[in-house]
Amino acid sequence: MKGLEQEIARRRTFGIISHPDAGKTTLTEKLLLFGGAINTAGAVKSNKIKMHARSDWMEIEKQRGISVSTSVMGFEYKGKKINLLDTPGHQDFAEDTFRTLTAVDSVIMVIDCVKGVEIQTEKLMEVCRMRNTPVLAFINKLDREGRDPFELLDEIEQKLNIKVRPLSWPIGMGKSFRGVYNLFEKRLNLFEPGKAKITDNQIEFEDINSPELEDYIGENAAAELREEIELIEGVYPEFSKTEYLNGEVAPVFFGSAVNNFGVNELLNCFVQIAPEPKSRETEEREVIPTEEDFTGFVFKIHANMDPKHRNRIAFIRVCSGKFERNKFYHRVRENQKMRFSNVTAFMAQDKEIIDEAYPGDIVGLYDTGNLKIGDTLFESNGSNFKGIPAFSPEIFKEVINKDAMKTKQLEKGLRQLMDEGVAQLFEYEMGARKIVGTVGALQFEVIQHRLKEEYGASVAFQPQNIYKACWVSAKSEKDMNEFIKSKRRHIAKDKDGKYVFMAESKAWLQMIQDNFPEITVHFTSEF
């Protein structure tokens, strides 16, 4: 057991979340750089630079300079095993991000110092609140003229409904940006623009009132820094690790990810305070990481990570015990025995085969289509883990096949992409029409692009006048059958064969609820 406990104690599994363009993928790059996982960081958007960011590897991500699916990366740092999940910031891919947040123990939230807290960040924060996930904030892009740091802290507290405690503080901003004072370690870190490699330019100051400070940053900046630090110590209570772990307070760091600045302080503090793998709720009980039997759940599926080989990888979060290659495990949904000989750990799309994994680790299992999002795998006794629902989509379009010769490829492509959770597919009972529902408009472009590139199927999408897709249940089979018979034109099935009522308007939905009291309408389908 000691081996298992030691392995758990060294794991730190976290996700990076933010609004698009706040610098999330760039920060991911720099964390990998400090972790020694890569030698030079790539730029996310630039025509001159041949190196793309490591965590954006799908063709469409390189073209657009955005992340469209969660990437998983693991690296070693100061004796700790760090598992990092870079999530898409774009709200069109929110569902992938929500699911990813069920698989992490803590979160680093990136905020742009020019724009402050944006809508998408608020939504993601709500998901973190639901689970009391510990959050650490990184205020990015200090090499630009941004807003006053105190103003930004107030905005985080108000909009995200969480207390904050700065653990580093900027000296100037934009053109006058001189560096950061690290309150956590009492060090001064001076800024040198344009460093793509790592520099170790840190000066220790036990006493910020020491006259040496002027020699480094000049008289005015030194006076201002002392005043601001005094204000911080007066306004904000001492940093409490317990409050952070309970999700009540967010430590805040300042820096510029693109210039590699302030990232090291963030990482050094993170490995000291971030939580170890936590226990997880199932439908029946709480699973504790130190249990000897393996349990884990699928939170993401990705088809065709390597277009040359038509492979599907299921991403599994290990929750307890030790996962071993070639051992038989059960799947809760159909109590089917499964064995995995091809098990990988990730470094964006670079994968290495591994023999074992511990709680907190994310492993990829090659799968031919048996596993679905939300599936639980276990060794001896297991029940489903809670909290991975499908949400009712916002936008609905009908799939029009443009090449009748490629019907089979289209069927297969749609099925596999829907298993990934990219979008949801609803098939009408009458007329066999296929409707795709998504959270955002950009999803349709991704689906169209991937169907063409990966399956050779050409499709068009026709907008539909649908207000909501609602899962329906009834007290008895008789009630259900009567309802379906009377509303057959508006009834579809989802990919799991569950009945869904496609409501054209809010009034329609209300009418159904009034006229069919024995039918219950649901806006999420628990997997």
Salt bridges, closest charged atoms under 4 A:
GLU7 OE1 - ARG10 NE 3.45
GLU7 OE1 - ARG11 NH1 2.78
ASP21 OD1 - LYS45 NZ 3.60
GLU76 OE1 - ARG10 NH1 3.04
ASP92 OD1 - HIS90 ND1 3.87
GLU95 OE2 - ARG99 NH1 3.33
ASP96 OD2 - LYS300 NZ 3.93
ASP105 OD1 - ARG280 NH2 3.63
ASP105 OD2 - ARG317 NH1 3.10
ASP112 OD2 - LYS141 NZ 3.52
GLU118 OE1 - HIS19 NE2 3.20
GLU151 OE2 - ARG147 NE 3.13
GLU155 OE1 - ARG147 NH2 2.55
GLU185 OE1 - ARG187 NE 3.35
GLU192 OE1 - LYS195 NZ 3.48
GLU204 OE2 - ARG187 NH2 3.23
GLU214 OE1 - ARG226 NH2 3.05
GLU233 OE1 - ARG165 NH2 3.04
GLU243 OE1 - LYS163 NZ 3.73
GLU291 OE2 - ARG285 NH1 3.08
ASP306 OD2 - HIS309 ND1 2.97
GLU324 OE2 - LYS327 NZ 3.45
GLU334 OE1 - ARG331 NH2 2.82
GLU334 OE2 - ARG333 NH1 3.66
ASP350 OD2 - ARG54 NH2 2.55
ASP355 OD1 - ARG325 NE 2.74
GLU356 OE1 - LYS322 NZ 3.33
ASP361 OD1 - ARG11 NE 2.67
ASP361 OD1 - LYS81 NZ 3.29
ASP367 OD2 - ARG312 NH1 2.49
ASP375 OD2 - ARG331 NH1 3.77
ASP375 OD1 - ARG333 NE 2.79
GLU379 OE2 - LYS327 NZ 2.97
GLU398 OE1 - ARG433 NE 3.38
GLU411 OE2 - LYS434 NZ 3.05
ASP419 OD2 - ARG312 NH2 3.21
GLU420 OE2 - ARG450 NH2 2.83
GLU427 OE1 - LYS434 NZ 3.57
GLU429 OE1 - ARG488 NH1 3.70
GLU445 OE1 - ARG64 NH2 2.41
GLU454 OE2 - ARG450 NE 3.01
GLU482 OE2 - LYS478 NZ 3.53
ASP496 OD1 - LYS372 NZ 3.11
ASP496 OD1 - LYS495 NZ 3.99
GLU504 OE2 - HIS490 ND1 3.68
